[in-house]
């Protein structure tokens, strides 16, 4: 049976290579997008067997691949998501695993291995490289200190805005809350994360997959 795949990656050359490579293994690419905002609509319209998804989509994107997968899996619990990314820090790996991703592959993986992962995910539900499985096992033994674990949902959203360099009044307007409330939440975020410096908070957000790497330049400058 031909496996139907949707690819979401903001690098056209990567998507081209991936599309060509996997189609040699009885896998049909039924759709491609470079915009995370299009993924859910395309998934529901095309009904692919597997979604291959990057984690980061550049500064123009309002959401990350983690955000997209989280939203998709809330609506379609049986969706099979394969993360294919160059960003594989422990917080991102943990987050992808906890949300229910079916596989996690670094972009250094040979295309034949990506095709094998897609096939295994389609047939068996999950596929993790030995190194990824080992890292997940180690992570399960450690206390989770990621922002996603330490912060409440509202605090996490404020943290995301802080990491993007937004001021208190901007965050308040965006979230429909008072500046005083946002100011208080900002202090709670800093206390829980044990970090005060804006640039280091932004770096922590990037490492955890809360924001994309590119906006960090604006925060650090």
Rosetta silent file (secondary structure, phi, psi, omega in degrees, C-alpha in Angstrom):
SEQUENCE: XXXXXXXXXXXXXXXXXXXXXXXXXXXXXXXXXXXXXXXXXXXXXXXXXXXXXXXXXXXXXXXXXXXXXXXXXXXXXXXXXXXXXXXXXXXXXXXXXXXXXXXXXXXXXXXXXXXXXXXXXXXXXXXXXXXXXXXXXXXXXXXXXXXXXXXXXXXXXXXXXXXXXXXXXXXXXXXXXXXXXXXXXXXXXXXXXXXXXXXXXXXXXXXXXXXXXXXXXXXXX
SCORE:     score description
SCORE:     0.000 S_00000001
   1 L     0.000  134.994  177.199    0.000    0.000    0.000 S_00000001
   2 L   -74.050  132.544  179.730    1.273    3.468   -0.877 S_00000001
   3 E   -92.103  128.224 -176.924    1.747    5.682    2.197 S_00000001
   4 E   -96.286  126.313 -171.888    0.368    9.205    1.789 S_00000001
   5 E  -126.434  139.968  170.930    2.498   11.925    3.375 S_00000001
   6 E  -108.892  131.282 -178.916    2.131   15.655    4.013 S_00000001
   7 E  -112.344  129.814  175.662    5.400   17.610    4.412 S_00000001
   8 E  -124.901  106.953 -177.547    5.644   20.903    6.335 S_00000001
   9 L  -154.226  134.086 -175.767    9.089   22.518    6.155 S_00000001
  10 L   -84.924    3.896  177.168   10.052   26.125    5.457 S_00000001
  11 L  -107.250  104.697 -176.725   13.172   25.193    3.454 S_00000001
  12 H   -55.040  -38.586 -178.853   12.132   24.394   -0.155 S_00000001
  13 H   -66.066  -38.244  177.243   15.376   22.568   -0.943 S_00000001
  14 H   -65.139  -45.555 -179.910   14.932   20.302    2.077 S_00000001
  15 H   -63.376  -38.932  177.995   11.321   19.624    1.128 S_00000001
  16 H   -61.450  -49.004 -178.559   12.359   18.914   -2.490 S_00000001
  17 H   -63.395  -41.784 -179.524   15.031   16.442   -1.428 S_00000001
  18 H   -65.206  -44.626  179.666   12.728   14.791    1.071 S_00000001
  19 H   -59.465  -46.284 -179.292    9.886   14.500   -1.442 S_00000001
  20 H   -66.330  -43.633 -175.614   12.133   12.945   -4.064 S_00000001
  21 H   -65.494  -44.500 -175.552   13.884   10.634   -1.620 S_00000001
  22 H   -76.184  -25.482 -178.730   10.856    9.122    0.089 S_00000001
  23 H   -69.253  -11.158  174.370    8.893    8.586   -3.124 S_00000001
  24 H   -80.153   -3.348 -175.890   11.430    5.928   -4.054 S_00000001
  25 H  -121.404   38.847  177.660   10.089    3.873   -1.128 S_00000001
  26 L    61.347   35.673  178.309    6.407    3.522   -2.017 S_00000001
  27 E  -121.371  128.429 -179.280    5.587    6.827   -0.297 S_00000001
  28 E  -108.010  123.868  176.252    3.491    9.464   -2.049 S_00000001
  29 E   -83.830  109.596 -175.808    3.798   13.119   -1.038 S_00000001
  30 E   -91.780  -10.583  179.538    0.222   14.410   -1.301 S_00000001
  31 E  -169.812  153.061  177.575    0.968   17.940   -0.108 S_00000001
  32 E  -141.119  144.742  174.843    3.675   20.370    0.939 S_00000001
  33 E  -147.361  150.723  175.236    3.656   23.656    2.797 S_00000001
  34 L  -106.509    3.496 -175.576    6.212   26.097    4.135 S_00000001
  35 L  -120.077  120.351 -179.507    3.712   27.780    6.489 S_00000001
  36 H   -60.114  -29.736 -178.924    2.695   26.230    9.825 S_00000001
  37 H   -65.496  -18.102 -178.426   -0.643   28.054    9.700 S_00000001
  38 H   -92.262  -10.904 -170.439   -1.625   25.945    6.683 S_00000001
  39 H   -62.571  -48.806 -175.335   -0.861   22.546    8.175 S_00000001
  40 H   -62.227  -45.303  179.978   -4.139   21.837    9.977 S_00000001
  41 H   -62.262  -43.055 -179.734   -6.315   22.814    7.001 S_00000001
  42 H   -67.543  -37.565  178.949   -4.172   20.761    4.613 S_00000001
  43 H   -62.303  -45.407 -178.040   -4.166   17.791    6.959 S_00000001
  44 H   -70.530  -31.617 -179.608   -7.954   17.782    7.189 S_00000001
  45 H   -78.607  -39.549 -174.353   -8.385   18.283    3.445 S_00000001
  46 H   -94.399  -20.400  179.658   -5.781   15.762    2.275 S_00000001
  47 L    49.205   58.180  179.452   -6.074   13.205    5.109 S_00000001
  48 L   -71.417  159.736  175.402   -2.465   11.979    4.888 S_00000001
  49 L   -75.065  -34.838 -176.192   -1.307    8.831    6.638 S_00000001
  50 E  -140.974  139.511  172.594    1.715   10.612    8.102 S_00000001
  51 E  -105.573  123.569  174.293    2.676   14.262    8.675 S_00000001
  52 E  -101.420  119.388 -166.230    6.398   15.076    8.395 S_00000001
  53 E  -131.658  132.530  173.131    6.920   18.310   10.318 S_00000001
  54 L   -80.029  164.745  178.305    9.823   20.650   11.053 S_00000001
  55 L   -89.989  -40.525 -175.673   10.122   22.303   14.472 S_00000001
  56 L  -112.156  142.614 -177.755   11.133   25.819   13.365 S_00000001
  57 L  -128.971   18.200  175.371    9.603   27.907   10.579 S_00000001
  58 L    87.009  169.702 -170.966   11.455   31.225   10.653 S_00000001
  59 L   -68.927  -23.804 -178.352   10.679   34.660   12.030 S_00000001
  60 L   -76.510  -14.198 -176.373    7.595   35.247    9.875 S_00000001
  61 L   -84.885  137.219  179.330    5.754   32.293   11.431 S_00000001
  62 L   -82.429  -13.347 -177.867    3.450   32.917   14.381 S_00000001
  63 L  -140.479  162.383  177.307    3.833   29.340   15.622 S_00000001
  64 L   -99.581  172.456  174.978    6.386   26.540   15.760 S_00000001
  65 H   -61.812  -31.952  177.020    6.082   22.952   14.618 S_00000001
  66 H   -63.776  -42.052  177.728    5.518   22.005   18.259 S_00000001
  67 H   -61.488  -44.635 -178.676    2.527   24.355   18.401 S_00000001
  68 H   -62.135  -47.623 -179.212    1.140   22.878   15.187 S_00000001
  69 H   -63.390  -39.995 -179.886    1.551   19.280   16.356 S_00000001
  70 H   -61.846  -44.618  179.204   -0.005   20.058   19.728 S_00000001
  71 H   -65.975  -44.445 -179.041   -3.064   21.601   18.066 S_00000001
  72 H   -61.595  -45.507 -175.955   -3.348   18.793   15.517 S_00000001
  73 H   -72.309  -21.228  172.756   -3.084   16.015   18.098 S_00000001
  74 H   -68.734  -36.546 -177.475   -5.743   17.645   20.271 S_00000001
  75 H   -87.342  -41.981 -177.920   -8.176   17.408   17.359 S_00000001
  76 L  -119.878   87.203 -173.735   -6.909   14.213   15.723 S_00000001
  77 L   -61.499  -27.346 -176.912   -5.564   12.016   18.513 S_00000001
  78 L   -91.549    3.947 -179.937   -4.569    9.236   16.102 S_00000001
  79 L   -60.829  142.194 -179.607   -2.544   11.524   13.813 S_00000001
  80 L  -106.981  109.857 -175.142    0.958   10.245   13.097 S_00000001
  81 E  -110.644  123.332  175.301    3.499   13.054   13.335 S_00000001
  82 E  -108.738  112.670  174.719    7.148   12.596   12.379 S_00000001
  83 E   -79.047  130.078 -179.428    9.353   15.485   13.466 S_00000001
  84 E  -130.823  101.643 -166.421   12.192   16.019   10.981 S_00000001
  85 E  -151.536  158.411  173.300   14.410   18.829   12.234 S_00000001
  86 L   -92.397   -5.033 -179.564   17.896   20.148   12.873 S_00000001
  87 L  -102.677  101.259 -175.006   16.771   21.381   16.301 S_00000001
  88 L  -129.898   43.532  176.825   16.941   18.407   18.650 S_00000001
  89 L   -65.902  160.975 -178.323   17.709   19.804   22.092 S_00000001
  90 H   -58.695  -42.482  178.526   16.525   17.752   25.056 S_00000001
  91 H   -61.094  -39.348  179.432   13.577   20.074   25.885 S_00000001
  92 H   -68.261  -42.383  178.276   12.306   19.870   22.295 S_00000001
  93 H   -60.923  -46.011  179.870   12.759   16.097   22.228 S_00000001
  94 H   -61.807  -46.076 -177.835   10.904   15.738   25.539 S_00000001
  95 H   -61.718  -42.787  179.889    8.083   18.028   24.427 S_00000001
  96 H   -63.192  -39.115 -179.883    7.582   16.156   21.157 S_00000001
  97 H   -67.273  -45.432 -177.211    7.466   12.847   23.007 S_00000001
  98 H   -66.746  -32.435 -178.812    5.014   14.056   25.668 S_00000001
  99 H   -78.432  -12.669  176.298    2.599   15.527   23.114 S_00000001
 100 L   107.124   21.296  176.535    2.412   12.197   21.280 S_00000001
 101 L   -61.835  148.573 -177.434    4.757   12.471   18.297 S_00000001
 102 L   -89.647  -24.072  179.689    5.316    9.174   16.499 S_00000001
 103 E  -160.002  157.524  179.979    8.954    9.755   15.550 S_00000001
 104 E  -140.381  114.522 -176.084   11.764   12.284   15.911 S_00000001
 105 E  -125.959  131.926  172.103   14.533   12.430   13.289 S_00000001
 106 E   -72.831  152.078 -178.652   17.457   14.840   12.902 S_00000001
 107 L   -70.739   -5.083  173.402   17.911   16.251    9.397 S_00000001
 108 L   -78.935   -7.498 -178.725   21.287   14.561    9.278 S_00000001
 109 L   -68.138  138.527  174.743   19.424   11.251    8.879 S_00000001
 110 L   -59.733  148.625 -177.907   19.770    9.552    5.467 S_00000001
 111 H   -61.762  -31.515  177.356   16.624    9.792    3.359 S_00000001
 112 H   -63.220  -34.449  178.798   16.331    6.003    3.365 S_00000001
 113 H   -71.590  -36.364  176.382   16.130    6.162    7.153 S_00000001
 114 H   -63.854  -43.304  178.028   13.426    8.822    6.968 S_00000001
 115 H   -62.053  -40.066  178.260   11.473    6.606    4.584 S_00000001
 116 H   -63.784  -41.284  179.197   11.898    3.672    6.965 S_00000001
 117 H   -62.428  -43.525  179.189   10.641    5.797    9.861 S_00000001
 118 H   -60.878  -44.871 -179.588    7.561    6.844    7.874 S_00000001
 119 H   -64.197  -42.722 -179.803    6.831    3.221    6.982 S_00000001
 120 H   -66.403  -41.455  178.532    7.312    2.020   10.580 S_00000001
 121 H   -62.106  -43.167  179.689    5.138    4.819   11.955 S_00000001
 122 H   -62.956  -40.326 -175.436    2.419    3.988    9.442 S_00000001
 123 H   -85.688  -38.134 -169.656    2.535    0.274   10.275 S_00000001
 124 H  -118.627  -12.399  176.177    3.391    0.224   13.964 S_00000001
 125 L   102.455  -34.930 -179.573    2.634    3.688   15.329 S_00000001
 126 L  -143.491  158.855  175.495    6.095    4.799   16.517 S_00000001
 127 E  -158.564  121.933  178.231    9.732    4.801   15.457 S_00000001
 128 L  -134.059  129.343  176.148   12.690    6.173   17.392 S_00000001
 129 L   -58.009  151.048 -179.055   16.347    5.950   16.481 S_00000001
 130 H   -53.006  -41.815 -179.241   18.463    4.181   19.127 S_00000001
 131 H   -66.921  -40.418  178.435   20.166    7.438   20.131 S_00000001
 132 H   -65.450  -43.062  178.824   16.835    9.257   20.412 S_00000001
 133 H   -61.693  -40.791  178.865   15.339    6.388   22.437 S_00000001
 134 H   -63.437  -43.653 -179.934   18.359    6.423   24.766 S_00000001
 135 H   -64.697  -39.393  178.346   18.053   10.170   25.292 S_00000001
 136 H   -65.797  -37.198  178.029   14.348    9.880   26.021 S_00000001
 137 H   -63.751  -42.607  178.406   15.029    7.146   28.549 S_00000001
 138 H   -66.005  -40.151 -179.580   17.575    9.358   30.308 S_00000001
 139 H   -63.756  -34.440 -178.650   15.221   12.325   30.217 S_00000001
 140 H   -67.640  -19.493 -179.603   12.479   10.279   31.867 S_00000001
 141 H   -89.258  -12.577 -177.134   14.783    9.721   34.841 S_00000001
 142 L  -100.274  157.491  173.705   15.484   13.416   35.326 S_00000001
 143 L   -71.141  132.747 -178.979   13.315   16.118   36.800 S_00000001
 144 L   -76.962  114.732 -179.990   11.705   18.106   34.012 S_00000001
 145 L  -112.811   18.223  179.840   12.965   21.688   34.259 S_00000001
 146 L   -71.658  154.210  176.760   11.702   22.874   30.862 S_00000001
 147 H   -56.630  -36.666 -179.490    9.597   26.072   30.706 S_00000001
 148 H   -61.207  -30.708 -179.840    6.670   23.976   29.443 S_00000001
 149 H   -86.107  -37.948 -173.749    6.774   21.975   32.674 S_00000001
 150 H   -79.987  -26.285 -172.686    7.529   24.778   35.128 S_00000001
 151 L  -105.302  145.242  171.086    5.063   27.381   33.841 S_00000001
 152 L   -72.026  161.423 -176.689    1.279   27.489   33.813 S_00000001
 153 H   -51.900  -45.281  179.909   -0.338   28.065   30.364 S_00000001
 154 H   -66.808  -39.295  177.937   -0.776   31.815   30.877 S_00000001
 155 H   -64.057  -37.507 -179.925    2.763   32.130   32.238 S_00000001
 156 H   -66.142  -39.515  178.414    4.107   30.208   29.249 S_00000001
 157 H   -66.510  -40.550  176.246    2.369   32.576   26.827 S_00000001
 158 H   -63.596  -41.122  177.767    3.780   35.601   28.688 S_00000001
 159 H   -59.959  -42.797  178.111    7.211   33.948   28.595 S_00000001
 160 H   -59.064  -45.125 -179.744    6.886   33.502   24.819 S_00000001
 161 H   -65.824  -41.057  177.178    6.047   37.193   24.437 S_00000001
 162 H   -60.130  -43.497 -178.472    8.911   38.225   26.729 S_00000001
 163 H   -64.833  -27.326  177.687   11.329   36.110   24.700 S_00000001
 164 L   -83.370    0.574  176.237   10.146   37.884   21.548 S_00000001
 165 L    86.572   15.494 -178.452   11.058   41.217   23.139 S_00000001
 166 L   -77.775  142.704  178.177    7.518   42.472   23.756 S_00000001
 167 L   -81.537  166.493 -177.799    6.937   45.111   26.421 S_00000001
 168 H   -55.649  -45.164 -178.677    4.418   44.732   29.249 S_00000001
 169 H   -65.350  -36.617  177.739    1.819   46.955   27.556 S_00000001
 170 H   -64.356  -44.203 -179.726    2.139   45.017   24.284 S_00000001
 171 H   -64.674  -42.025 -179.744    1.657   41.703   26.050 S_00000001
 172 H   -60.337  -43.753  179.921   -1.310   43.059   27.996 S_00000001
 173 H   -65.919  -41.902 -179.389   -3.005   44.231   24.804 S_00000001
 174 H   -64.163  -39.351 -174.666   -2.311   40.941   23.035 S_00000001
 175 H   -96.032   -4.513  179.421   -3.665   38.811   25.892 S_00000001
 176 L    69.858   33.832  179.850   -6.523   41.096   26.926 S_00000001
 177 L  -123.038  167.940 -179.890   -5.188   41.545   30.464 S_00000001
 178 L   -77.555  150.630  176.099   -4.141   44.567   32.509 S_00000001
 179 H   -56.538  -34.666  179.349   -0.517   45.750   32.440 S_00000001
 180 H   -64.743  -42.417  178.288   -0.370   45.205   36.205 S_00000001
 181 H   -61.520  -45.323 -179.454   -1.395   41.562   35.811 S_00000001
 182 H   -63.667  -39.757  178.545    1.200   41.040   33.070 S_00000001
 183 H   -60.294  -41.691  178.436    3.857   42.724   35.195 S_00000001
 184 H   -65.386  -42.618  179.975    3.095   40.310   38.025 S_00000001
 185 H   -65.261  -38.033  177.384    3.164   37.309   35.711 S_00000001
 186 H   -57.632  -42.475  179.409    6.500   38.453   34.262 S_00000001
 187 H   -65.774  -39.741  178.130    7.984   38.390   37.749 S_00000001
 188 H   -62.862  -42.907  179.175    6.596   34.914   38.403 S_00000001
 189 H   -59.098  -47.813 -179.388    8.098   33.680   35.121 S_00000001
 190 H   -62.206  -39.491  179.886   11.516   35.051   36.017 S_00000001
 191 H   -67.170  -44.663 -177.979   11.343   33.507   39.479 S_00000001
 192 H   -67.470  -36.930 -178.994   10.274   30.079   38.241 S_00000001
 193 H   -87.958   -7.838  178.912   12.888   30.023   35.492 S_00000001
 194 L    55.721   46.022 -179.335   15.517   31.588   37.776 S_00000001
 195 L  -148.775  134.606 -178.921   16.545   34.002   35.057 S_00000001
 196 L  -112.571  -30.498 -171.590   16.321   37.806   34.789 S_00000001
 197 L   -73.957  127.852 -176.844   18.366   38.733   31.715 S_00000001
 198 H   -56.721  -43.005 -177.976   16.226   39.240   28.562 S_00000001
 199 H   -66.066  -38.218  179.988   18.759   37.707   26.171 S_00000001
 200 H   -73.108  -32.230  173.892   19.200   34.592   28.322 S_00000001
 201 H   -64.370  -40.893  178.702   15.422   34.248   28.659 S_00000001
 202 H   -64.468  -42.006  178.943   15.176   34.412   24.863 S_00000001
 203 H   -63.021  -41.132  177.750   17.891   31.794   24.486 S_00000001
 204 H   -61.664  -39.160  179.223   16.075   29.532   26.942 S_00000001
 205 H   -65.162  -39.460  177.900   12.879   29.948   24.898 S_00000001
 206 H   -65.538  -46.847 -178.077   14.710   28.961   21.702 S_00000001
 207 H   -61.787  -31.400 -178.978   16.320   25.925   23.309 S_00000001
 208 L   -89.181   -2.788  179.634   12.929   24.766   24.592 S_00000001
 209 L    78.022   17.602 -179.560   11.231   25.289   21.227 S_00000001
 210 L   -77.239  -35.838  174.645    8.942   28.011   22.582 S_00000001
 211 L  -132.340  167.567  176.165   10.011   30.490   19.869 S_00000001
 212 L   -76.860  159.369 -176.946   11.948   30.277   16.647 S_00000001
 213 L   -69.153  -34.362 -171.183   15.671   30.988   16.655 S_00000001
 214 L   -64.641  -37.750  178.448   15.613   33.943   14.271 S_00000001
 215 L   -63.008  -14.178 -179.302   13.728   36.435   16.467 S_00000001
 216 H   -58.975  -31.386 -179.838   16.552   36.053   19.006 S_00000001
 217 H   -61.289  -38.256  179.951   18.609   38.534   16.964 S_00000001
 218 H   -68.421  -38.590 -177.945   16.044   41.249   17.652 S_00000001
 219 H   -71.211  -37.927 -172.974   16.008   40.514   21.384 S_00000001
 220 H   -80.623  -21.130 -173.455   19.786   40.347   21.738 S_00000001
 221 L   -75.518    0.000    0.000   20.612   43.484   19.751 S_00000001
